[in-house]
């Protein structure tokens, strides 16, 4: 029973950490990757052959 409780608690902690670091709306890693990707697409689109 103790092992199951520890496993569930660790999963909850991982989910909370994921939501606070990766999936946060404005300052999360996903948002930063999207903004840098959009900036790169804009730069590439403005290049002239």
MIDREN-261997 format. One record per residue (C-alpha): residue number from 1; x, y, z. Coordinates in steps of 0.05 Angstrom, whole numbers, plus 32768, in hexadecimal, padded with zeros to 4 digits. Example, Ala and Ser with C-alpha at 12.3 -4.5 7.8 and 13.67 -1.06 7.14 Angstrom:
baza n 1, x 80F6, y 7FA6, z 809C
baza n 2, x 8111, y 7FEB, z 808F
***
This chain:
baza n 1, x 8000, y 8000, z 8000
baza n 2, x 8039, y 8030, z 8010
baza n 3, x 805A, y 8023, z 7FCD
baza n 4, x 8019, y 8034, z 7FA8
baza n 5, x 8011, y 8074, z 7FD0
baza n 6, x 8059, y 8089, z 7FC1
baza n 7, x 804F, y 807B, z 7F77
baza n 8, x 800F, y 80A3, z 7F74
baza n 9, x 802E, y 80DD, z 7F99
baza n 10, x 806B, y 80DE, z 7F6B
baza n 11, x 803D, y 80DE, z 7F2E
baza n 12, x 8017, y 8119, z 7F4B
baza n 13, x 8058, y 813F, z 7F57
baza n 14, x 806F, y 8131, z 7F0F
baza n 15, x 802D, y 814A, z 7EF3
baza n 16, x 8030, y 818A, z 7F1C
baza n 17, x 8078, y 8197, z 7F08
baza n 18, x 8067, y 818A, z 7EBF
baza n 19, x 802D, y 81BB, z 7EC1
baza n 20, x 8055, y 81F1, z 7EE4
baza n 21, x 8093, y 81ED, z 7EB9
baza n 22, x 8080, y 81D2, z 7E74
baza n 23, x 8038, y 81E2, z 7E68
baza n 24, x 8030, y 8226, z 7E88
baza n 25, x 800C, y 8257, z 7E59
baza n 26, x 803C, y 8292, z 7E54
baza n 27, x 807F, y 827F, z 7E73
baza n 28, x 8081, y 8234, z 7E69
baza n 29, x 80B2, y 8210, z 7E3D
baza n 30, x 807D, y 8201, z 7E09
baza n 31, x 806D, y 824B, z 7E02
baza n 32, x 80B6, y 825E, z 7DFC
baza n 33, x 80C2, y 8229, z 7DC6
baza n 34, x 8085, y 8241, z 7D9F
baza n 35, x 809A, y 828A, z 7DA2
baza n 36, x 80E1, y 827A, z 7D8B
baza n 37, x 80C6, y 824E, z 7D54
baza n 38, x 8097, y 8285, z 7D3D
baza n 39, x 80D1, y 82B6, z 7D3D
baza n 40, x 80FB, y 8286, z 7D14
baza n 41, x 80C2, y 827C, z 7CE2
baza n 42, x 80BB, y 82C7, z 7CDA
baza n 43, x 8105, y 82CF, z 7CCE
baza n 44, x 8107, y 8297, z 7C9B
baza n 45, x 80C9, y 82B3, z 7C79
baza n 46, x 80E9, y 82F7, z 7C71
baza n 47, x 8128, y 82DD, z 7C4F
baza n 48, x 812E, y 82EE, z 7C06
baza n 49, x 814E, y 82C0, z 7BD3
***
